[in-house]
Amino acid sequence: MGSSVGSMHAITIPEPGGPEALVWDEVPDPAPGEGEVLVEVVASAVNRADVLQRQGFYNPPPGASPYPGLECSGRIAELGPGVSGWAVGDEVCALLSGGGYAEKVVVPAGQLLPVPEGVNLTQAAALPEVVCTVWSNVFMISHLRPGETFLVHGGSSGIGTMAIQLGKAVGAKVAVTAGSKEKLDRCAELGADILVNYKEQDFVAEVREATGGAGADVILDNMGAKYLDRNVQSLAVNGRLAIIGMQGGVKGELNIAALLNKRAAISATSLRARPATEKAAIVAAVREHVWPLLAAGHVRPVVDRELPMPQAAEAHRVLEESGHIGKVLLVAP
């Protein structure tokens, strides 16, 4: 692991910038505190938030690791005081506040998950952030129900590929937007029923037509401002819009009359800054509801590629070019 006692390697960001700002460097070993475990990382995964952090736009919350990486898989190397239910050597994946792009990371015990049956240890790194994001927004907040129509923007992304599968697993009709035939084909393979190429088609019209004019009951949106008005237009009566990203800007105009007419709701959440108790509650719900679906093979991680962790810059380029389908993983050396 590290080249000397008490040290390890991690991807550091000495100065914000492009992908080349990511530097594989020797850093001090983290030590688990009360209620925490030390995980020897096997793999981490790349999320949009990591790109924003690298660019200097998204600082880690207070007390979090300075290194990027919001999820990982690996083996427990050490238990901090007060941890029960886990043992050294356990194979786990974890939701992190940061620090996944490293050989070791400290994790609150409430954010650990066992590696699900049927998923290998490396690929398990693709699960925690997307599953927790989708489950908390689509099910815990928006209460997607069987028979409802669920619109997923960016259906071929890491979040999107998991949202399609979980939507289908509960019996929803799933609509997706994506920017190419190849991406839409992959969404269809995962179970998407309504396919919209946003470069050529208007998702408002397509969703309306596919639902007999009713609209989408739940929308999972990563675009923010750019799609706000059209998302509200796309909602069904009693519809729920869950905003989880701002790739299309931070300020939009909201038609309150349209929202009132539909008795609709808008929620916006991020996972990273939530307190540990809230994260633990989401992780527990995911373990209860989603882990059995993974074990049964109804849901699986979708991985675009695996790259060596020191090549994190290349992984960020892949994400920013948006040609990938599913998750980009970083495998520790």
Summary of the structure (lengths in Angstrom):
residues: 333
radius of gyration: 19.7
end to end distance: 8.2
largest distance: 65.0
contacts: 1216
relative contact order: 0.16
helix: 33%
strand: 28%
